[in-house]
Amino acid sequence: MEDKDLARIFENAFPNTLDTTIRWHVDGSGKKRKYTSSWGQWDGAQSFVVTGDINAEWLRDSTNQLLQYQGLAKKEKKLENLILGAINTQAEDTQPRRRGKSLANGTGLIRSSFRPSDDATILQFLIPANAQISVELKRTSEIVKAAGKKALAARLLERAQSINKGVWEHGVVNHKEIWEVFAFEVDGYGSAIIMDDANIPSLLALPLLGFCDVDDKVYQNTRKMILDKGGNPYYLTGRAFAGVGGPHIGLQYAWPMSRLVEAMTSNDDDEIMDALHAVKGASQLGPCS
């Protein structure tokens, strides 16, 4: 890497998950390594991966923290076992419990009480979250189908398609200046909140999540809106940095994460380099998200 500062940031950041967030791991070998829970006994590996500032495992965070190592897992068995353990632990955590239905009849969308930032939703149909789950349910259906469970795969695919349709039907609204854009939240009756938050899933990250192509017209309209103070109240600018923030940390702090997502969802070399240099400059200011 030609830029030595970026190289040092990568050198420090890439192993950070392994160095600081693996609270415990068992490889599943031997009789003493079995893990017992209320749902029975696991014979495989188990890994507990905490998020950065909370001593608890989030499905979103632990998945993305280990995602960077997947390309190395085939060459390093211990790394493969660590990722397998995280999958097993997540599967245990998401076993079905008795809960109220969250799918709203008539929209196809799933209600969310909280945003990825931990803030409560205002209108409970959070569009970025629905977009992401529609993609992941489709991917899960393909895995389940390959495992021979065709009926379950069909149900998962049907749910994925229903949510996807709901996003396009209820999550796309008319902006007074930019025309069709994705709303951040909707209520299913025509009301919408127009903004974006740096946390993922976000509107900016929709192509990164696999929901739409970068060149999709509605996405490009949305991108233009949320990367501008006039279109997104949480797009923040200052002398040293500019980017998307969010209500969780107020109107004074933009998140470097938003600039990285901006770079990963752009085909413009100048925009990508500008985002990287902005994050590089911000890294000298201390820990940030």
Salt bridges, closest charged atoms under 4 A:
ASP3 OD2 - LYS280 NZ 2.92
GLU11 OE1 - ARG8 NE 3.23
ASP43 OD1 - LYS34 NZ 3.89
ASP61 OD1 - ARG60 NE 2.82
GLU80 OE1 - LYS77 NZ 3.13
ASP119 OD1 - HIS248 ND1 3.23
GLU136 OE2 - ARG139 NH1 2.93
GLU142 OE2 - LYS138 NZ 3.03
GLU169 OE2 - LYS165 NZ 3.87
GLU185 OE2 - ARG115 NE 2.59
GLU262 OE1 - ARG259 NE 2.84
GLU271 OE2 - ARG223 NH2 3.11
ASP274 OD2 - ARG259 NH2 2.87
